[in-house]
Amino acid sequence: MDASFVEATSLTKRFGDHVAVDAVDLQVRKGEVISIIGPSGAGKSSFIRCLNLLEVPDHGALRIGDAAIDFSAGRPSHAQVRALRARTGMVFQSFNLFPHFTALKNVALPQMRVHKRSKAEAEERAMAELSRVGLASKANAYPAECSGGQQQRIAIARALAMDPELMLFDEPTSGLDPEIGAEILQVMRSLAADDMTMLVVTHEMEFARHVSHQVAVMVDGAIIEQGSPEAIMSDPGHERTRRFLSAVLGR
């Protein structure tokens, strides 16, 4: 078995008395796609936000590539945070685009600020990534002039332009109608085909079944079972997983 590229060990996050992420262990190999499914309020978004330190875990350890942090030793340094975030790209439910910048500038500006690329270099890369997600024609459009699906694809292009080794998706099709959501899922399928390592919080069961290498089921802040899509979808071992799948699949 290949060594893991991402390794979370006993990762725990509390908000006051509420344990949002409860001693989660997860390993991801390079090029693997793992879908995280489960009911609302299960801690899925909190967990994925812990992976790029938008939420700093209270306990446990995290390694992405050769960037490792032991949270039990105290709050991570700025250098540790930068080293870990440099390996990740994140796509949110909300697109988080700058409304007063064009698509091109939304994708180019983070490269200039973080990677110190020249304007010409950043814009060349931005155009390449916009083309990759099928939006070269929208380079000079502002977010308000783009559909929700197009805005989400701009956000994906922005993340890809930062050269991430791991892509994190937090319900990327939430709030989009099914036809537009299908555009996003197609982009994600293309990334998976290119062996991008991906962790995807999703309610899209068909994506989880057909694109993921593994599916992890999260309930009450903990991963209660994990396995191949076929095993989880067709023969779940946990009663809570069976109830969840029965509800979302209408079985």
C-alpha positions, -999 to +999 in steps of 0.1 A: +000+000+000+013+034-009+022+058+019-005+083+027-002+118+014-027+133+038-029+120+074-052+132+101-047+116+135-073+121+163-082+155+148-105+173+172-123+207+171-145+221+197-167+252+196-174+259+233-189+227+248-198+214+213-174+188+198-177+195+161-149+171+150-144+142+173-110+125+172-111+118+134-085+096+118-082+098+080-056+088+054-056+098+018-031+085-008-018+107-036-043+108-065-072+095-044-107+110-043-125+106-010-161+118-006-173+127+029-211+122+033-235+123+062-264+142+077-265+180+082-247+191+113-224+161+112-192+181+113-182+176+077-176+212+068-158+218+102-135+188+094-126+200+059-119+235+072-095+220+097-075+205+069-064+239+057-066+256+091-095+279+085-105+262+118-075+254+140-079+220+156-077+218+194-061+183+195-045+157+172-021+160+143-022+167+106+002+160+078-001+170+041+029+159+022+059+169+043+041+197+061+031+184+096+015+200+126+010+185+161-019+205+176-014+190+210+019+210+212+000+243+210-012+267+183+007+263+150+032+290+140+025+313+109+053+294+091+035+260+098+002+274+086+017+288+054+035+256+046+004+235+050-019+259+031+006+261+003-003+225-005-041+230-005-068+246-026-103+251-013-136+255-030-165+267-008-203+265-011-202+303-016-179+314-043-160+341-024-151+360-055-142+397-055-173+413-071-154+443-084-127+422-102-131+404-135-128+366-136-092+370-149-082+393-120-099+370-095-077+341-107-046+362-112-044+383-081-039+355-055-010+342-076+007+376-076+002+381-038+011+346-026+035+332-053+049+366-063+042+360-099+044+389-123+011+403-137+018+388-171+027+354-157-003+353-134-027+363-161-012+337-185-018+310-159-052+325-151-063+322-187-050+286-188-071+276-158-102+295-170-098+276-203-095+243-183-129+249-167-145+261-200-146+298-192-120+315-214-147+336-229-157+350-195-122+363-186-133+399-187-167+394-171-175+404-135-190+378-111-224+395-113-224+388-151-218+351-146-242+324-135-238+306-102-222+276-120-198+299-139-188+317-106-181+283-090-159+273-120-140+306-116-134+297-080-121+263-090-098+279-116-085+303-089-077+274-066-060+254-094-038+284-103-022+282-069-007+248-078-023+228-049-014+192-042-047+187-025-081+201-035-108+205-008-144+209-019-171+219+007-205+211-009-195+228-042-229+223-058-250+234-028-276+260-038-271+254-076-299+239-097-292+203-109-282+213-145-257+239-133-245+216-106-237+191-132-213+215-148-193+216-116-194+179-112-180+175-147-151+197-139-144+177-107-146+144-127-120+159-150-097+167-121-101+132-107-092+118-142-060+139-140-052+122-106-058+153-085-059+143-048-094+155-036-115+155-005-151+163-012-179+170+012-209+163-009-246+154-010-242+142-046-244+105-041-238+096-077-205+115-077-196+097-044-205+064-060-189+067-094-159+091-089-146+084-054-120+058-045-134+058-010-165+071+009-163+082+045-195+086+065-195+113+092-221+115+120-219+136+152-183+147+144-169+112+139-163+090+109-184+060+117-174+040+086-153+042+055-148+020+025-152+016-012-183+033-027-198+000-036-194-013+000-208+019+016-236+024-008-247-012-013-239-029+020-232-003+048-222-018+080-236+008+104-273+013+111-269+051+111-254+049+076-283+028+064-308+053+077-290+082+061-287+065+027-323+054+029-333+090+034-311+105+006-316+078-019-353+074-013-349+036-007 
